[in-house]
Amino acid sequence: MGAALKAIDAAQKELAINPDNSRPAYLGAIALIAIGETDRAHEWAMRALTIEPDDVLCQYNIACVYALSGELSQAFETLERVLSSANHETKSWVKYDSDFEPLHSDPRWENIRRLIEN
C-alpha cells in the first residue's frame, strides 16, 4: 500500500506540472484501485481519456482499471478497441498482463484471444 500511495503522490505532482500528460492520470488510477479508491480511480481514468482519448497506451491502462475494479463489460469493450489498432508488443502485454486475470474466466475472453492472435 505504501508504494501505491507514493505513486499517487508522484502522479498528482506530475499532473500539476504537466496537466496535458495522460500517463500520470492513468497510472495514478491503477494505484488508486490498489488502495481501494475505486471512485477516485475512475475520475482519474476519465481525466486520462479526456486528455488523450485516442492513445492506445492510455486506453490499454484504462482497460486495466476496469478489469481490476470488476467492470468487466467496460474492460472488454475497451480492450477490443485497443486491439483493433494495437501492435504485436501491445497484444503480447494483453495476453500476459495479470491485471486482466479477472477477465480470463469470462467467455468473452476467447474473442480477446482471437484479436490477439490476428
Beta strands, then each sheet from edge to edge (+ up, - down):
end
